[in-house]
Amino acid sequence: MSHKLIGRNTKEQNEAALKESLWRSEGERSAIDEMQSKFGVDIRDEKSFPVMKPGFFREAAKKLRESDSVTAFPGVLRAGVQSIVNSIYESVETTFSDWAHVVSSTKLEELYAPIQGIGFPSQIGESEVYPEVGAAGLDIKLRNRKFGTLMSVNRELMELDQTGQFQKQAGLLGEYAKQVLEVYCYGKLASVAGAKYANISVPTSETKPADEATYPWSTSLVGGGANRPASYAALSQSTLQAGIIGLMNQLNLLGLKMSVNPKRLLISPYYRFDAAVLLNSGWYPTGATAGSTGSVGAINPLSGILDLTTSRFMFDNNGSVNASSKAWYIVDDSKPFFVCQVNVPAEVQLENPASGQSFDRDIVRFKLRVMANADFIDPRFAWRGSDGSV
């Protein structure tokens, strides 16, 4: 069964979808049930389970030892770290939810079947037969990918720390789990060979149709559409206008005009101030030339025409995450043209403290697991003005 992508997912809806997935995995549900049955505590409640309080784990270990319940401590520890991770995960600011459509995934591989449209109506004479039209669509599969890391903590830091250092370290697991989605969304958006950030390699788009010669960015998509200029150019008033016009003239698989309404500009910090001037200046933001629209004192036709999203994870043409990346995109974020599917946002597993390295070295080891992926459903709703090479 395929996902139905209808309408717009606002940032609030995307964040709500991520939050709903946080406590859904089997391991997380097990931790919730165990703590409720043994101690009557809901680990999702910060008041009854104050894991962010400095010294929480030291006090918990002390109380459990005094009550001769040492065997229960690993469960408390695992539940506590999961609570920290989920709490920080929710608070991490990301930008992919501004424009990507977040989908809650329940399978290893998700199916999507977007319909591009049907044939246009024909003029019919009296008593003539109505022409039958066909539908054009896409058949897309997107498999979830697994990400993770192992973190080791000295047992002394966990049980004796009164400064909250342990909570801060555990919190980074949640922060990085959320940033995996940010990196993957912008990496797939760029779809540059060899794209990499830290230990994550991001492949080019995995949803490329067999009949597209160049994908996702092309001057000649099937049907006659295009989502990039013949030559990339720096962000400017004229190139922004060209991108908006290009998207508003977009064609679908059947060569028919599409309802694409450019709404958002995606940039790196490199263009943050230039974009602010172009999109917010009340007056014409650039000098006029003879025979062109606009002059000194003229209104700015770009004022308020696009929303602005700035990401520090914008990939350049070399596949590197660069704060000085010159890549920029215009997208219609009212359409679910790009999905970020999330199966497991951030699941924490604890190694048995009485075996393995935990026993040999007197450490506590946590494993973070993330299952997700991101990719295009239809790149015709996006325009790449530059891949960062200009």
Helices and strands as residue ranges (DSSP letters): E 2-3, H 11-22, H 26-39, H 56-66, G 70-72, H 73-91, G 96-98, E 101-104, E 109-112, E 115-118, E 135-137, E 140-143, E 145-154, H 155-160, H 165-190, E 195-197, E 200-202, H 237-248, E 264-267, G 269-271, H 272-280, E 307-310, E 328-331, E 338-350, H 356-361, E 363-376, G 379-381, E 382-386
